[in-house]
Amino acid sequence: MHSFVWHPYTQMKDWKKFDIITEGRGMWLHDTHGNALMDGVASMWCNVWGHSNKELIKTIKKQAEKLQHSSLFNLTNDKAEDLAEKLVKLAPEMYRVFYSDDGSTAMEISAKMALQYWSNMGEKKTKFVSLENGYHGDTIGAMSLGYVPLFFSKFKSSLFPVLRTPSPNRYRIPKGYSFEDYQEFCLERIEQVFSKNDNIAAFVMESGAQIAGGVIIYPNGFQKKISKICKRHNVLFILDEIATGFGRLGSMIEYKNQESIPDIVSFGKMLSGGYLPLAATLASKKIYDSFLGEYKDMKHFFHGHTFTGNPLACATALTNISLYEKYNLISKIKKRASQMESRIKEISNMDLVGDVRHTGMLMGIELVSNKKTKTPISPKKRFPQKIFVEAKKHGIYQRTLGHIVMVIPPLAISEKELDFLLDGTITTIKNVSSQM
Ligand SMILES: Cc1ncc(COP(=O)(O)O)c(C=O)c1O
């Protein structure tokens, strides 16, 4: 079959033939040839319940018969209202919800909100600070905030400048530091940058862990300390929970777990159970109030999208959240997380495995060509492609990030299914390692 689709992050010269997925059932994706693959990456980290969940489908059908889309420009809709109320109740200290369609736009909104907040307050604060290895999406603003050199160097000259401070990767601490010292160094760097620049609008970071930048899980207290530094320096604290909230790290609202209240926070991916494109940027009362005034003051937020607050997506998100409560998903995640943890030793002992980083339903397995020097496997070895092909032989849809194999299953995966995924991943790494 000739395809007209241009795929993301894909050398199309290499990839002439793609498996065509036509159905999803539970953890499994089914292709046109009748093959089934376990969805080992939760369809890009967003799937919660597996595919074709009856309760979510019922909601989508019911809503589709009533109202498919209606604008939030001068109108509202019942599902957008209900969901906003629910989100504000779930997320401590958040006051209003601004909807968008995906994580990248949610982060663009965070940045614009922060910039306009300072403008509304009559202050000239226009610069952002973020963590090295952070990732916040693929649009121009999101790439500027979360600059991953491997992905974005081609666009660098068009990105706005952002000051960056180091993130504490336990596996790659600079020589001469203990991990504790290095954490302190990372925090001091933030203090220094804030002290030297009085025009910092906001500090931006992923909440709980950096995923796309290499699965870097923050040590206890790190995020909390940053939130305090921000407060001390009158810098807004923006969190990105797009990939880490809604249970991925084991908490519904990760910043609650990290004891670090943001001024602005974004959710996406799992918000709709991974069924429909939806993201939400939540703001505190302090932020929201600064946008109020007379029309002539031009303080209102200058942002909006066609599908903002789409009722189909919002209705699906409402059911999704009710299912977390109904099935007590967060406590089930804790059990599955221990199951993942119990395999770490076995994985770490494998030949090319330099480090295994895990929390909640997130695992990153870093492969190196030399365990002593920690040299990452060279991109020339075509490692991600090899892993993808080998994993398929073991019935798994697996996607790596450079030299890091990611295990990011749908959150409601069962014990047996998770064993299948972990066994298959281990065999895949073993077999690919023997070809290196
Ligand atoms: C932390 C984080 N922020 C933002 C995004 C961008 O989300 P989207 O791909 O929906 O635009 C991602 C996507 O992986 C992410 O991991």
The ligand as an SDF file (V2000), in Angstrom:
LIG
                    3D

 16 16  0  0  0  0  0  0  0  0999 V2000
    6.9410   16.7540   29.8090 C   0  0  0  0  0  0  0  0  0  0  0  0
    6.3130   16.9830   28.4770 C   0  0  0  0  0  0  0  0  0  0  0  0
    5.8340   18.1970   28.1870 N   0  0  0  0  0  0  0  0  0  0  0  0
    5.2380   18.4530   27.0110 C   0  0  0  0  0  0  0  0  0  0  0  0
    5.1120   17.4770   26.0520 C   0  0  0  0  0  0  0  0  0  0  0  0
    4.4880   17.7980   24.7290 C   0  0  0  0  0  0  0  0  0  0  0  0
    3.2520   17.2010   24.6180 O   0  0  0  0  0  0  0  0  0  0  0  0
    2.5970   16.9530   23.1970 P   0  0  0  0  0  0  0  0  0  0  0  0
    3.4140   15.9030   22.5140 O   0  0  0  0  0  0  0  0  0  0  0  0
    1.2100   16.5080   23.5260 O   0  0  0  0  0  0  0  0  0  0  0  0
    2.6220   18.2380   22.4620 O   0  0  0  0  0  0  0  0  0  0  0  0
    5.5930   16.1900   26.3130 C   0  0  0  0  0  0  0  0  0  0  0  0
    5.4800   15.1260   25.3180 C   0  0  0  0  0  0  0  0  0  0  0  0
    6.0260   14.0700   25.4060 O   0  0  0  0  0  0  0  0  0  0  0  0
    6.2280   15.9460   27.5540 C   0  0  0  0  0  0  0  0  0  0  0  0
    6.7530   14.7450   27.8460 O   0  0  0  0  0  0  0  0  0  0  0  0
  1  2  1  0
  2  3  1  0
  2 15  2  0
  3  4  2  0
  4  5  1  0
  5  6  1  0
  5 12  2  0
  6  7  1  0
  7  8  1  0
  8  9  2  0
  8 10  1  0
  8 11  1  0
 12 13  1  0
 12 15  1  0
 13 14  2  0
 15 16  1  0
M  END
$$$$
